[in-house]
Amino acid sequence: MRLFETSLEKARWEYQFCVTGYVIMPEHVHLLIGEPQRATLARALQALKQSVARSLVDHDGHFWETRY
């Protein structure tokens, strides 16, 4: 949980979006965020997911589903 929160804060700062709320579930997460000011929503979520995944698995493994 802490890893996700740290990655979310890093992405929020880098892409300048507002986080209204989030819920971390055992197998997924729900986010309520505003449109990023510095990139597309897809790019901001990609950066967030990559940050979490790289910290949890090696380069050959997968952590997230292929879509958001």
PyMOL Python script that loads the backbone (N, CA, C, O; Angstrom):
from pymol import cmd

cmd.read_pdbstr("""\
ATOM      1  N   MET A   1       0.828  -1.185   0.000  1.00  0.00           N
ATOM      2  CA  MET A   1       0.000   0.000   0.000  1.00  0.00           C
ATOM      3  C   MET A   1       0.873   1.248   0.000  1.00  0.00           C
ATOM      4  O   MET A   1       0.609   2.187  -0.751  1.00  0.00           O
ATOM      5  N   ARG A   2       1.900   1.267   0.827  1.00  0.00           N
ATOM      6  CA  ARG A   2       2.760   2.439   0.934  1.00  0.00           C
ATOM      7  C   ARG A   2       3.480   2.710  -0.384  1.00  0.00           C
ATOM      8  O   ARG A   2       3.652   3.865  -0.774  1.00  0.00           O
ATOM      9  N   LEU A   3       3.898   1.652  -1.065  1.00  0.00           N
ATOM     10  CA  LEU A   3       4.574   1.794  -2.349  1.00  0.00           C
ATOM     11  C   LEU A   3       3.653   2.480  -3.358  1.00  0.00           C
ATOM     12  O   LEU A   3       4.084   3.390  -4.067  1.00  0.00           O
ATOM     13  N   PHE A   4       2.399   2.055  -3.428  1.00  0.00           N
ATOM     14  CA  PHE A   4       1.454   2.681  -4.353  1.00  0.00           C
ATOM     15  C   PHE A   4       1.250   4.152  -4.005  1.00  0.00           C
ATOM     16  O   PHE A   4       1.243   5.001  -4.896  1.00  0.00           O
ATOM     17  N   GLU A   5       1.086   4.459  -2.735  1.00  0.00           N
ATOM     18  CA  GLU A   5       0.864   5.846  -2.327  1.00  0.00           C
ATOM     19  C   GLU A   5       2.060   6.729  -2.669  1.00  0.00           C
ATOM     20  O   GLU A   5       1.890   7.869  -3.100  1.00  0.00           O
ATOM     21  N   THR A   6       3.252   6.211  -2.481  1.00  0.00           N
ATOM     22  CA  THR A   6       4.455   6.957  -2.833  1.00  0.00           C
ATOM     23  C   THR A   6       4.531   7.192  -4.337  1.00  0.00           C
ATOM     24  O   THR A   6       4.860   8.293  -4.779  1.00  0.00           O
ATOM     25  N   SER A   7       4.231   6.172  -5.116  1.00  0.00           N
ATOM     26  CA  SER A   7       4.238   6.305  -6.577  1.00  0.00           C
ATOM     27  C   SER A   7       3.142   7.250  -7.055  1.00  0.00           C
ATOM     28  O   SER A   7       3.356   8.014  -7.996  1.00  0.00           O
ATOM     29  N   LEU A   8       1.977   7.212  -6.424  1.00  0.00           N
ATOM     30  CA  LEU A   8       0.888   8.112  -6.775  1.00  0.00           C
ATOM     31  C   LEU A   8       1.288   9.563  -6.516  1.00  0.00           C
ATOM     32  O   LEU A   8       1.023  10.438  -7.340  1.00  0.00           O
ATOM     33  N   GLU A   9       1.908   9.813  -5.403  1.00  0.00           N
ATOM     34  CA  GLU A   9       2.344  11.175  -5.080  1.00  0.00           C
ATOM     35  C   GLU A   9       3.409  11.663  -6.068  1.00  0.00           C
ATOM     36  O   GLU A   9       3.389  12.822  -6.482  1.00  0.00           O
ATOM     37  N   LYS A  10       4.323  10.791  -6.438  1.00  0.00           N
ATOM     38  CA  LYS A  10       5.353  11.156  -7.418  1.00  0.00           C
ATOM     39  C   LYS A  10       4.718  11.494  -8.767  1.00  0.00           C
ATOM     40  O   LYS A  10       5.087  12.490  -9.390  1.00  0.00           O
ATOM     41  N   ALA A  11       3.773  10.677  -9.221  1.00  0.00           N
ATOM     42  CA  ALA A  11       3.089  10.934 -10.492  1.00  0.00           C
ATOM     43  C   ALA A  11       2.244  12.199 -10.403  1.00  0.00           C
ATOM     44  O   ALA A  11       2.197  12.981 -11.353  1.00  0.00           O
ATOM     45  N   ARG A  12       1.585  12.404  -9.282  1.00  0.00           N
ATOM     46  CA  ARG A  12       0.762  13.606  -9.097  1.00  0.00           C
ATOM     47  C   ARG A  12       1.620  14.861  -9.213  1.00  0.00           C
ATOM     48  O   ARG A  12       1.221  15.835  -9.853  1.00  0.00           O
ATOM     49  N   TRP A  13       2.768  14.838  -8.609  1.00  0.00           N
ATOM     50  CA  TRP A  13       3.677  15.985  -8.648  1.00  0.00           C
ATOM     51  C   TRP A  13       4.227  16.186 -10.072  1.00  0.00           C
ATOM     52  O   TRP A  13       4.264  17.310 -10.574  1.00  0.00           O
ATOM     53  N   GLU A  14       4.645  15.104 -10.707  1.00  0.00           N
ATOM     54  CA  GLU A  14       5.263  15.200 -12.030  1.00  0.00           C
ATOM     55  C   GLU A  14       4.274  15.626 -13.107  1.00  0.00           C
ATOM     56  O   GLU A  14       4.612  16.445 -13.962  1.00  0.00           O
ATOM     57  N   TYR A  15       3.058  15.085 -13.081  1.00  0.00           N
ATOM     58  CA  TYR A  15       2.086  15.356 -14.139  1.00  0.00           C
ATOM     59  C   TYR A  15       1.033  16.386 -13.748  1.00  0.00           C
ATOM     60  O   TYR A  15       0.165  16.724 -14.553  1.00  0.00           O
ATOM     61  N   GLN A  16       1.104  16.879 -12.533  1.00  0.00           N
ATOM     62  CA  GLN A  16       0.223  17.948 -12.058  1.00  0.00           C
ATOM     63  C   GLN A  16      -1.261  17.603 -12.214  1.00  0.00           C
ATOM     64  O   GLN A  16      -1.978  18.224 -12.999  1.00  0.00           O
ATOM     65  N   PHE A  17      -1.707  16.597 -11.447  1.00  0.00           N
ATOM     66  CA  PHE A  17      -3.128  16.303 -11.416  1.00  0.00           C
ATOM     67  C   PHE A  17      -3.615  16.249  -9.980  1.00  0.00           C
ATOM     68  O   PHE A  17      -2.843  16.012  -9.051  1.00  0.00           O
ATOM     69  N   CYS A  18      -4.889  16.469  -9.820  1.00  0.00           N
ATOM     70  CA  CYS A  18      -5.519  16.475  -8.503  1.00  0.00           C
ATOM     71  C   CYS A  18      -6.038  15.074  -8.183  1.00  0.00           C
ATOM     72  O   CYS A  18      -6.703  14.448  -9.008  1.00  0.00           O
ATOM     73  N   VAL A  19      -5.733  14.594  -6.991  1.00  0.00           N
ATOM     74  CA  VAL A  19      -6.260  13.311  -6.530  1.00  0.00           C
ATOM     75  C   VAL A  19      -7.416  13.608  -5.573  1.00  0.00           C
ATOM     76  O   VAL A  19      -7.220  14.162  -4.492  1.00  0.00           O
ATOM     77  N   THR A  20      -8.608  13.232  -5.990  1.00  0.00           N
ATOM     78  CA  THR A  20      -9.790  13.440  -5.158  1.00  0.00           C
ATOM     79  C   THR A  20      -9.983  12.273  -4.193  1.00  0.00           C
ATOM     80  O   THR A  20     -10.419  12.460  -3.057  1.00  0.00           O
ATOM     81  N   GLY A  21      -9.655  11.066  -4.660  1.00  0.00           N
ATOM     82  CA  GLY A  21      -9.783   9.902  -3.800  1.00  0.00           C
ATOM     83  C   GLY A  21      -9.230   8.661  -4.463  1.00  0.00           C
ATOM     84  O   GLY A  21      -9.063   8.609  -5.681  1.00  0.00           O
ATOM     85  N   TYR A  22      -8.951   7.671  -3.651  1.00  0.00           N
ATOM     86  CA  TYR A  22      -8.506   6.376  -4.166  1.00  0.00           C
ATOM     87  C   TYR A  22      -8.816   5.301  -3.146  1.00  0.00           C
ATOM     88  O   TYR A  22      -8.885   5.561  -1.945  1.00  0.00           O
ATOM     89  N   VAL A  23      -9.005   4.080  -3.646  1.00  0.00           N
ATOM     90  CA  VAL A  23      -9.226   2.918  -2.795  1.00  0.00           C
ATOM     91  C   VAL A  23      -8.315   1.816  -3.302  1.00  0.00           C
ATOM     92  O   VAL A  23      -8.365   1.458  -4.479  1.00  0.00           O
ATOM     93  N   ILE A  24      -7.496   1.286  -2.437  1.00  0.00           N
ATOM     94  CA  ILE A  24      -6.590   0.201  -2.800  1.00  0.00           C
ATOM     95  C   ILE A  24      -7.250  -1.114  -2.404  1.00  0.00           C
ATOM     96  O   ILE A  24      -7.495  -1.375  -1.226  1.00  0.00           O
ATOM     97  N   MET A  25      -7.530  -1.930  -3.402  1.00  0.00           N
ATOM     98  CA  MET A  25      -8.166  -3.227  -3.203  1.00  0.00           C
ATOM     99  C   MET A  25      -7.094  -4.316  -3.303  1.00  0.00           C
ATOM    100  O   MET A  25      -5.980  -4.020  -3.736  1.00  0.00           O
ATOM    101  N   PRO A  26      -7.380  -5.542  -2.927  1.00  0.00           N
ATOM    102  CA  PRO A  26      -6.375  -6.609  -2.995  1.00  0.00           C
ATOM    103  C   PRO A  26      -5.814  -6.851  -4.398  1.00  0.00           C
ATOM    104  O   PRO A  26      -4.637  -7.183  -4.542  1.00  0.00           O
ATOM    105  N   GLU A  27      -6.647  -6.688  -5.436  1.00  0.00           N
ATOM    106  CA  GLU A  27      -6.200  -7.001  -6.791  1.00  0.00           C
ATOM    107  C   GLU A  27      -6.248  -5.819  -7.746  1.00  0.00           C
ATOM    108  O   GLU A  27      -5.869  -5.963  -8.908  1.00  0.00           O
ATOM    109  N   HIS A  28      -6.696  -4.667  -7.298  1.00  0.00           N
ATOM    110  CA  HIS A  28      -6.779  -3.502  -8.171  1.00  0.00           C
ATOM    111  C   HIS A  28      -6.907  -2.230  -7.340  1.00  0.00           C
ATOM    112  O   HIS A  28      -6.957  -2.276  -6.111  1.00  0.00           O
ATOM    113  N   VAL A  29      -6.957  -1.112  -8.022  1.00  0.00           N
ATOM    114  CA  VAL A  29      -7.103   0.175  -7.344  1.00  0.00           C
ATOM    115  C   VAL A  29      -8.146   1.010  -8.084  1.00  0.00           C
ATOM    116  O   VAL A  29      -8.265   0.934  -9.307  1.00  0.00           O
ATOM    117  N   HIS A  30      -8.896   1.802  -7.330  1.00  0.00           N
ATOM    118  CA  HIS A  30      -9.836   2.754  -7.910  1.00  0.00           C
ATOM    119  C   HIS A  30      -9.275   4.149  -7.671  1.00  0.00           C
ATOM    120  O   HIS A  30      -8.904   4.491  -6.548  1.00  0.00           O
ATOM    121  N   LEU A  31      -9.214   4.958  -8.735  1.00  0.00           N
ATOM    122  CA  LEU A  31      -8.705   6.326  -8.630  1.00  0.00           C
ATOM    123  C   LEU A  31      -9.769   7.310  -9.076  1.00  0.00           C
ATOM    124  O   LEU A  31     -10.492   7.060 -10.040  1.00  0.00           O
ATOM    125  N   LEU A  32      -9.862   8.422  -8.379  1.00  0.00           N
ATOM    126  CA  LEU A  32     -10.683   9.545  -8.799  1.00  0.00           C
ATOM    127  C   LEU A  32      -9.733  10.736  -8.882  1.00  0.00           C
ATOM    128  O   LEU A  32      -9.393  11.355  -7.874  1.00  0.00           O
ATOM    129  N   ILE A  33      -9.311  11.040 -10.116  1.00  0.00           N
ATOM    130  CA  ILE A  33      -8.314  12.091 -10.317  1.00  0.00           C
ATOM    131  C   ILE A  33      -8.776  13.048 -11.405  1.00  0.00           C
ATOM    132  O   ILE A  33      -9.633  12.718 -12.224  1.00  0.00           O
ATOM    133  N   GLY A  34      -8.189  14.242 -11.396  1.00  0.00           N
ATOM    134  CA  GLY A  34      -8.452  15.219 -12.438  1.00  0.00           C
ATOM    135  C   GLY A  34      -7.527  15.012 -13.624  1.00  0.00           C
ATOM    136  O   GLY A  34      -6.565  14.248 -13.547  1.00  0.00           O
ATOM    137  N   GLU A  35      -7.823  15.699 -14.726  1.00  0.00           N
ATOM    138  CA  GLU A  35      -6.976  15.622 -15.915  1.00  0.00           C
ATOM    139  C   GLU A  35      -5.596  16.196 -15.604  1.00  0.00           C
ATOM    140  O   GLU A  35      -5.490  17.275 -15.022  1.00  0.00           O
ATOM    141  N   PRO A  36      -4.550  15.485 -15.984  1.00  0.00           N
ATOM    142  CA  PRO A  36      -3.198  16.009 -15.776  1.00  0.00           C
ATOM    143  C   PRO A  36      -2.959  17.259 -16.615  1.00  0.00           C
ATOM    144  O   PRO A  36      -3.475  17.376 -17.726  1.00  0.00           O
ATOM    145  N   GLN A  37      -2.179  18.186 -16.084  1.00  0.00           N
ATOM    146  CA  GLN A  37      -1.858  19.409 -16.797  1.00  0.00           C
ATOM    147  C   GLN A  37      -0.645  19.242 -17.709  1.00  0.00           C
ATOM    148  O   GLN A  37      -0.491  20.001 -18.665  1.00  0.00           O
ATOM    149  N   ARG A  38       0.214  18.269 -17.434  1.00  0.00           N
ATOM    150  CA  ARG A  38       1.469  18.140 -18.171  1.00  0.00           C
ATOM    151  C   ARG A  38       1.489  17.013 -19.189  1.00  0.00           C
ATOM    152  O   ARG A  38       2.483  16.863 -19.899  1.00  0.00           O
ATOM    153  N   ALA A  39       0.452  16.227 -19.290  1.00  0.00           N
ATOM    154  CA  ALA A  39       0.425  15.100 -20.238  1.00  0.00           C
ATOM    155  C   ALA A  39      -1.007  14.593 -20.338  1.00  0.00           C
ATOM    156  O   ALA A  39      -1.923  15.132 -19.717  1.00  0.00           O
ATOM    157  N   THR A  40      -1.172  13.553 -21.127  1.00  0.00           N
ATOM    158  CA  THR A  40      -2.493  12.927 -21.210  1.00  0.00           C
ATOM    159  C   THR A  40      -2.739  12.064 -19.978  1.00  0.00           C
ATOM    160  O   THR A  40      -1.806  11.708 -19.259  1.00  0.00           O
ATOM    161  N   LEU A  41      -3.990  11.739 -19.749  1.00  0.00           N
ATOM    162  CA  LEU A  41      -4.337  10.844 -18.651  1.00  0.00           C
ATOM    163  C   LEU A  41      -3.674   9.484 -18.846  1.00  0.00           C
ATOM    164  O   LEU A  41      -3.170   8.890 -17.893  1.00  0.00           O
ATOM    165  N   ALA A  42      -3.677   8.995 -20.085  1.00  0.00           N
ATOM    166  CA  ALA A  42      -3.056   7.697 -20.375  1.00  0.00           C
ATOM    167  C   ALA A  42      -1.574   7.705 -20.008  1.00  0.00           C
ATOM    168  O   ALA A  42      -1.084   6.734 -19.431  1.00  0.00           O
ATOM    169  N   ARG A  43      -0.861   8.762 -20.324  1.00  0.00           N
ATOM    170  CA  ARG A  43       0.574   8.835 -20.026  1.00  0.00           C
ATOM    171  C   ARG A  43       0.819   8.911 -18.513  1.00  0.00           C
ATOM    172  O   ARG A  43       1.742   8.276 -18.004  1.00  0.00           O
ATOM    173  N   ALA A  44       0.010   9.670 -17.810  1.00  0.00           N
ATOM    174  CA  ALA A  44       0.169   9.787 -16.354  1.00  0.00           C
ATOM    175  C   ALA A  44      -0.089   8.449 -15.666  1.00  0.00           C
ATOM    176  O   ALA A  44       0.647   8.070 -14.755  1.00  0.00           O
ATOM    177  N   LEU A  45      -1.137   7.728 -16.098  1.00  0.00           N
ATOM    178  CA  LEU A  45      -1.422   6.420 -15.510  1.00  0.00           C
ATOM    179  C   LEU A  45      -0.351   5.401 -15.884  1.00  0.00           C
ATOM    180  O   LEU A  45       0.004   4.546 -15.074  1.00  0.00           O
ATOM    181  N   GLN A  46       0.158   5.489 -17.099  1.00  0.00           N
ATOM    182  CA  GLN A  46       1.245   4.597 -17.506  1.00  0.00           C
ATOM    183  C   GLN A  46       2.455   4.790 -16.599  1.00  0.00           C
ATOM    184  O   GLN A  46       3.055   3.814 -16.151  1.00  0.00           O
ATOM    185  N   ALA A  47       2.813   6.023 -16.329  1.00  0.00           N
ATOM    186  CA  ALA A  47       3.956   6.308 -15.469  1.00  0.00           C
ATOM    187  C   ALA A  47       3.719   5.784 -14.045  1.00  0.00           C
ATOM    188  O   ALA A  47       4.624   5.226 -13.425  1.00  0.00           O
ATOM    189  N   LEU A  48       2.514   5.965 -13.544  1.00  0.00           N
ATOM    190  CA  LEU A  48       2.171   5.472 -12.208  1.00  0.00           C
ATOM    191  C   LEU A  48       2.279   3.954 -12.145  1.00  0.00           C
ATOM    192  O   LEU A  48       2.897   3.406 -11.232  1.00  0.00           O
ATOM    193  N   LYS A  49       1.679   3.280 -13.115  1.00  0.00           N
ATOM    194  CA  LYS A  49       1.703   1.815 -13.139  1.00  0.00           C
ATOM    195  C   LYS A  49       3.116   1.274 -13.306  1.00  0.00           C
ATOM    196  O   LYS A  49       3.479   0.284 -12.670  1.00  0.00           O
ATOM    197  N   GLN A  50       3.913   1.910 -14.149  1.00  0.00           N
ATOM    198  CA  GLN A  50       5.292   1.461 -14.347  1.00  0.00           C
ATOM    199  C   GLN A  50       6.109   1.612 -13.074  1.00  0.00           C
ATOM    200  O   GLN A  50       6.909   0.741 -12.733  1.00  0.00           O
ATOM    201  N   SER A  51       5.906   2.704 -12.384  1.00  0.00           N
ATOM    202  CA  SER A  51       6.642   2.943 -11.144  1.00  0.00           C
ATOM    203  C   SER A  51       6.368   1.840 -10.120  1.00  0.00           C
ATOM    204  O   SER A  51       7.293   1.330  -9.487  1.00  0.00           O
ATOM    205  N   VAL A  52       5.105   1.480  -9.962  1.00  0.00           N
ATOM    206  CA  VAL A  52       4.725   0.426  -9.010  1.00  0.00           C
ATOM    207  C   VAL A  52       5.258  -0.927  -9.477  1.00  0.00           C
ATOM    208  O   VAL A  52       5.868  -1.659  -8.696  1.00  0.00           O
ATOM    209  N   ALA A  53       5.032  -1.257 -10.739  1.00  0.00           N
ATOM    210  CA  ALA A  53       5.429  -2.566 -11.263  1.00  0.00           C
ATOM    211  C   ALA A  53       6.931  -2.777 -11.193  1.00  0.00           C
ATOM    212  O   ALA A  53       7.385  -3.862 -10.827  1.00  0.00           O
ATOM    213  N   ARG A  54       7.701  -1.772 -11.535  1.00  0.00           N
ATOM    214  CA  ARG A  54       9.165  -1.911 -11.510  1.00  0.00           C
ATOM    215  C   ARG A  54       9.695  -2.152 -10.105  1.00  0.00           C
ATOM    216  O   ARG A  54      10.748  -2.765  -9.928  1.00  0.00           O
ATOM    217  N   SER A  55       8.981  -1.680  -9.132  1.00  0.00           N
ATOM    218  CA  SER A  55       9.397  -1.898  -7.751  1.00  0.00           C
ATOM    219  C   SER A  55       9.017  -3.279  -7.227  1.00  0.00           C
ATOM    220  O   SER A  55       9.596  -3.749  -6.248  1.00  0.00           O
ATOM    221  N   LEU A  56       8.041  -3.937  -7.875  1.00  0.00           N
ATOM    222  CA  LEU A  56       7.526  -5.202  -7.353  1.00  0.00           C
ATOM    223  C   LEU A  56       7.958  -6.451  -8.116  1.00  0.00           C
ATOM    224  O   LEU A  56       8.035  -7.531  -7.531  1.00  0.00           O
ATOM    225  N   VAL A  57       8.238  -6.324  -9.397  1.00  0.00           N
ATOM    226  CA  VAL A  57       8.586  -7.499 -10.190  1.00  0.00           C
ATOM    227  C   VAL A  57       9.820  -7.225 -11.032  1.00  0.00           C
ATOM    228  O   VAL A  57      10.192  -6.071 -11.241  1.00  0.00           O
ATOM    229  N   ASP A  58      10.450  -8.284 -11.513  1.00  0.00           N
ATOM    230  CA  ASP A  58      11.587  -8.107 -12.404  1.00  0.00           C
ATOM    231  C   ASP A  58      11.087  -7.717 -13.796  1.00  0.00           C
ATOM    232  O   ASP A  58       9.878  -7.653 -14.021  1.00  0.00           O
ATOM    233  N   HIS A  59      11.986  -7.461 -14.710  1.00  0.00           N
ATOM    234  CA  HIS A  59      11.608  -6.953 -16.033  1.00  0.00           C
ATOM    235  C   HIS A  59      10.837  -7.956 -16.877  1.00  0.00           C
ATOM    236  O   HIS A  59      10.171  -7.551 -17.830  1.00  0.00           O
ATOM    237  N   ASP A  60      10.896  -9.238 -16.573  1.00  0.00           N
ATOM    238  CA  ASP A  60      10.167 -10.239 -17.351  1.00  0.00           C
ATOM    239  C   ASP A  60       8.758 -10.480 -16.835  1.00  0.00           C
ATOM    240  O   ASP A  60       7.926 -11.032 -17.554  1.00  0.00           O
ATOM    241  N   GLY A  61       8.479 -10.080 -15.617  1.00  0.00           N
ATOM    242  CA  GLY A  61       7.170 -10.343 -15.029  1.00  0.00           C
ATOM    243  C   GLY A  61       6.171  -9.245 -15.321  1.00  0.00           C
ATOM    244  O   GLY A  61       6.531  -8.183 -15.831  1.00  0.00           O
ATOM    245  N   HIS A  62       4.923  -9.501 -14.998  1.00  0.00           N
ATOM    246  CA  HIS A  62       3.854  -8.527 -15.170  1.00  0.00           C
ATOM    247  C   HIS A  62       3.139  -8.358 -13.842  1.00  0.00           C
ATOM    248  O   HIS A  62       2.955  -9.318 -13.093  1.00  0.00           O
ATOM    249  N   PHE A  63       2.748  -7.156 -13.568  1.00  0.00           N
ATOM    250  CA  PHE A  63       2.023  -6.886 -12.337  1.00  0.00           C
ATOM    251  C   PHE A  63       0.604  -6.405 -12.624  1.00  0.00           C
ATOM    252  O   PHE A  63      -0.338  -6.867 -11.981  1.00  0.00           O
ATOM    253  N   TRP A  64       0.428  -5.483 -13.582  1.00  0.00           N
ATOM    254  CA  TRP A  64      -0.862  -4.896 -13.898  1.00  0.00           C
ATOM    255  C   TRP A  64      -1.514  -5.581 -15.091  1.00  0.00           C
ATOM    256  O   TRP A  64      -0.844  -6.260 -15.869  1.00  0.00           O
ATOM    257  N   GLU A  65      -2.814  -5.401 -15.230  1.00  0.00           N
ATOM    258  CA  GLU A  65      -3.520  -5.812 -16.441  1.00  0.00           C
ATOM    259  C   GLU A  65      -3.038  -4.924 -17.589  1.00  0.00           C
ATOM    260  O   GLU A  65      -2.485  -3.852 -17.346  1.00  0.00           O
ATOM    261  N   THR A  66      -3.240  -5.352 -18.824  1.00  0.00           N
ATOM    262  CA  THR A  66      -2.731  -4.598 -19.969  1.00  0.00           C
ATOM    263  C   THR A  66      -3.529  -3.331 -20.263  1.00  0.00           C
ATOM    264  O   THR A  66      -3.055  -2.479 -21.014  1.00  0.00           O
ATOM    265  N   ARG A  67      -4.695  -3.184 -19.709  1.00  0.00           N
ATOM    266  CA  ARG A  67      -5.488  -1.978 -19.941  1.00  0.00           C
ATOM    267  C   ARG A  67      -5.667  -1.219 -18.635  1.00  0.00           C
ATOM    268  O   ARG A  67      -5.377  -1.744 -17.560  1.00  0.00           O
ATOM    269  N   TYR A  68      -6.140   0.002 -18.727  1.00  0.00           N
ATOM    270  CA  TYR A  68      -6.467   0.761 -17.524  1.00  0.00           C
ATOM    271  C   TYR A  68      -7.916   1.078 -17.544  1.00  0.00           C
ATOM    272  O   TYR A  68      -8.421   1.718 -16.621  1.00  0.00           O
TER     273      TYR A  68
END
""", "prot")
cmd.dss("prot")
cmd.show_as("cartoon", "prot")
cmd.util.cbc("prot")
cmd.orient("prot")
